[in-house]
Amino acid sequence: MKRKLLVLLLAALTLFACAALFAACGEGGADGDGTGGGNDEPPQHTHTFADDWTYDETHHWHAATCEHADEVSGMAPHEWNEGTVTLQPGCTEEGERTYICECGAFKKEPIAPTEHTYSDEWTYNGTDHWHAATCGHTGEVSDKAPHEWDGGKITVEPTCTKAGERVYSCACGATKTEPIAALDHAFSSTLTYDGTHHWYPCTRENCNAQKDKAEHVWGEGTVTTEPTCTEEGVKTFTCTCGAARTEPIAPTGHSYSDKWTFDETDHWHAATCGHTGEVSGKAPHEWDEGTVTRQPTCTEKGETKYTCDCGAVKTEPIEPLGHAFSENLAHNDTHHWYPCTHEGCSEVIEQAEHSWQNGVCTECGAKEASEGLAFSLRGQYRGSYYAVTGKGTCTDTDIVIPYEYNGLPVKEIAYNAFLWESTLTSITIPDSITKVGSSAIGYSDLLYNEYENGLYLGNSHNPYRVLVKVKDPSVTSFTCHEDTKIICYGAFDFCTDLRNLTLADGLVSLAEDTFV
């Protein structure tokens, strides 16, 4: 910045001097050309300048050759060229560059030391590598570092018994060699075998070593091809190593199925060997005593199935039984009749209305149903059946429960219905009753129908329909009457020694907590 201000100042001074000189040299003539002219003015003076340059450190100019030594022409700052190296720098010593202006002026500037130069190639020894100096300073190195070895390359493969060799390389070009230990044998986990022996071979290439060589141990053999009636089979024997050998199996002759084949009259074992004309054990069927598969009814036939051990069956019809009417009248609240005694048959004969006399039918002995008893509807849907729930307004001491009430069957004696009814002497229970609730009967002076050690209630044609209780609770064995249909709650109370109990086949209701 200071140099630029100096140049501008010098330029201004030069212009000022030239103007003064021109004014001075121009005196004596009106036209100012220094030659004189009109108006008798003296001639004008013109400055002259040297062709060579005059210069100092910063500028150059043409100096005046006239008597006006302070006058200059073409004054300007030096314009330096790109310079020329006149002294080469060294690794540690400065060099020199010379710059020249067209005026002949010159200047010199230092060139910084070049520092050391190094080869692009690596130099190395057994442990390290570096770039050596190329500037003559042999003690100087660059990038010195330990070798960085690669994974190595096997140049000599090891064998089971001989060591190998591996060469490691560094990027600098250095190498090192290390031995590879002998591999030792690598025996297979799978046996190899020939016709007589087996062993574990070494799996290394070109190694024929063997371990645990031994003779084959053959098993009992397995039939791999079954013999036929006329052709040999094959039995294969195997060793644990996987080796195998075979032996022939003699033909078996004809073979027969274990299962029977049969027709309507005979049975036999059919040949399984493909010779369909061959049979074994052919004989007539031997029928068992037969099993009734469909019971005959009064009007329809039944059926008996007979079976032979071979699996054959035959059936024979059983003729209808025909009706077998009871010798005793059965009854409901309004009628009596002689029913057919065959199970499932509803046929009756001589059905007639009761002939009441003093509340008892003179024909069948049925008792007329008590009036005023209390009832309650039961069932999933209202009106399905009735349960008798107590005496209601009835004053009878001999209670007769009806078969029906309001057109619906009476099927149940409800919980506590006749408990503590001390005035009762008897209860007649019709066949329509199928359930007796807990504590429905008890603690009264009822007259029971006895059978062995049991106390029962029922009706004229089945006095043993309901087992109320065991008379002597100390019994160890008890058998119900064969006509028993219902066992009341608590019938076996306190029978702590009871060990054997025989129930009736036709039992339809067994109250909860019977054996409490």
Steps between C-alpha positions, in 0.01 A plus 500: 500500500789738588672423165180585311464836680867582423448430128197728488689780679797479259267505202331819628836672560621412151188644336537818705866542399421445133230760510732757660779420256267523209383834623857613548627346174201649321577861586579736207236378253129526487458157341698341774708281269832658617592623160376852535215644314272777477481794724884500512497218763827302555516142354354211725743232651426123453634242760710210379534163674744209492410181316633281786309437815590638833361306801504448871365211713138565410473711180665577167495809274677687216718780643510848332807577283430874492604739765185418692635205692191466717286411201418121440298311241307163518541452870327178619531216757715203404326211323683187610516185292426150645852473635783257444653260756852619530587281802331159556374441859629198691335269761605743774630810312307780327527562124457825304267629227586817296224723349585754211307802373528616132674808624797290614420512870504165688419361845572174683276293729590188708361152419409289804697176561348205319517261800609140460377289208421134525474205261157374397630147546512325835819401674464228769673257732367203697269703725435846348462693173558867399557745213874583472621862438600585139651838591831360611416504869517125543410512866156642425198263453124544463196292608701245694269236651491129592395262225128424466486139391212361293328169577776311333505261208573129529794424276553144625192304611545305827424129499406263781870441577692793342498873582393756239595864445312831493640828358372831638534825299502868594385772259860631498614181326658332804419133563542251782462124508354290781464121523156331515489210743434151366123437497496156662250251368132605473315173517144491368211441742350267238630152446630393162484134413572230246372143480667383823611797713408854605708795626512874549700659214705818523315768305816692405579502131757239393507345852423128523514464880230281666371475857319218688502260207298185585305216344127542438255390771185374329161521674221241495386621162177647366272355236518749216318284246233268632512149362188385317344161473736407219773765490793575728510811715798705610637567848735798533766514771644838594800612703485811716737664250237477225645206310247237392486146366209277400394136531214317326186388687336176395146515351229490766241283331142627492397755766154560635324794661450501877148622436210281402325515166146359504174447316159395633607149597880478534812694600868472403836682488560637152845489342695828521773388266304578186385142443132575543397140457684395818313494836574375852279381787175490305206384720126556559399785729463430875226733623484630858181491708383824344420849633161666488559821306134601485249391762169375366190691604151385540435562130842529331776250440836522672842387375787279621852539362733200489876547461780267394861550619595580142284815507208366298153580635149382432168621635179314582159652581330468839127460478275771658427435867129563486336695784542370856236674706545529875279302735478808723311820422707813465329845539502880504264743672198408284548158334650158542612237243717201432825625337733306275806414710747518211731803526405782268154360422206725587226254409228447765187294531179531697555871575211631716415781739547446871205375704542702820368379833618685809783652299632164372441344156320168548672360186867598529537621859619847391439777748320814405738802479498742794347842446638833620874413458728792409676499158756711316586522127841366404712458191686712242171637371207586729244225507732211404424306818392540866672434831298433815632746762295404811166403654343832416137486625488121487397341833559136398732296719547255213635723222449381142705709251322522161656408165388831348405851610329753273561274201882477560696214652610511864869402488656628821459510878659832591755586771346477855159415350393254778772557760376508861146399395446290811131428428576313178473125509568420130600660169409334172750598229388454137722374215510853356734618782866492384661729760478541876659816643723508808319478833171446312394213731593439865437547867147357490317178595474371143438137432780380267520196278797294619737288296796346677658804678337776290193717558307583180197696375312428178156408370275196467689342209855606608529542878882538471519790252680739743774399749457750786769375740690201635336363811822392675794734415754256645471266199813425296309381191177615339299393192218716361173338395508427126197729439660805669502808275589786742741529797425791736744753643663364817383142441839372620555749783736367768574180302869539580575128476329447163745330263283331235198658327293345222269738312197411289554486122201726436609782735403842352586747780774515763476807725803718568678432830334156518797361692550790745 
